[in-house]
Amino acid sequence: MNSKLKTIIIDDEHDAVDFISSIITEYCPSLEVAGRAHNVNEGVAAIREIKPDLVFLDVEMPNGTGFDLLTHFPDKEFEVVFITAFNHYAIKAIKFSAVDYILKPININEFIEAVARVTKKKSEKPLHPNENFKVLMENLRSSVPSRLAIPTSDGMEYLNPREIIRIEADRSYSWFYISSGERKILVSKHLKEFQELLGDRYFFRSHNSHLINLKFVRKFIRKEGGYIEMSDGALIPVSRNKKDLFLAQMSKFKG
């Protein structure tokens, strides 16, 4: 019995398809290339015919995007790894949705790591396998992503970024403090990753260990160098070189 994951590569660049196929052959024994396609229409036909376990999907193609292709499979039973350029407009939506992607030009080690994540996910059989893609489609329709997928110890949690009061670093982990239910969630990622993802429209890195949502700032306290009181009562320190920037940002903040 063949236990390899049936894989389709969909990319309008023939060289890219050949390169991905060669990486799979040489470095990914758990996969087999079962089909190739070079545009949305070919991709849809190949998926329907082959019924793959995994699709490597280019985001930008001549007659539509990889996202257009996925609308043909709302209850898809295959995993997807997107292939995209670093500056593509959808990168933030993809990251917010915790969907796997590989940047062009393709790095072999990053490709192998993506394959390892997919095979692990397939073996674990998540309860809601398509939820991340539903989040992705929602986020693509909005200029500011509306849901953030974060990995937790028992699966995945989907948060509205506007409900995050603050995030606190705990070594290589991060604590999320949430307004709904006044609860906190531990995530095994560095604070810096969330700072880059959430941006500075609503969030401010007041200190090396703290990222705060300006919407939940209650007041600024000048004593002992400066503290920010948040809506949950937490007193968050402000680095000396961040104080003026914080006060300036709060003076023009419109939450």
Secondary structure as UniProt FT lines:
FT   STRAND          5..10
FT   HELIX           14..27
FT   TURN            29..30
FT   STRAND          31..37
FT   HELIX           40..50
FT   STRAND          54..58
FT   STRAND          60..61
FT   TURN            62..63
FT   STRAND          64..65
FT   HELIX           66..70
FT   TURN            71..72
FT   TURN            74..75
FT   STRAND          79..85
FT   TURN            86..87
FT   TURN            89..90
FT   HELIX           91..96
FT   TURN            97..98
FT   STRAND          101..104
FT   HELIX           108..124
FT   TURN            129..130
FT   HELIX           131..140
FT   STRAND          148..152
FT   TURN            153..154
FT   STRAND          155..159
FT   HELIX           161..163
FT   STRAND          164..170
FT   TURN            171..172
FT   STRAND          173..178
FT   TURN            179..182
FT   STRAND          183..187
FT   HELIX           191..198
FT   STRAND          203..207
FT   TURN            208..209
FT   STRAND          210..213
FT   HELIX           214..216
FT   STRAND          217..221
FT   HELIX           223..225
FT   STRAND          227..230
FT   TURN            231..232
FT   STRAND          235..237
FT   HELIX           240..242
FT   HELIX           243..252
//
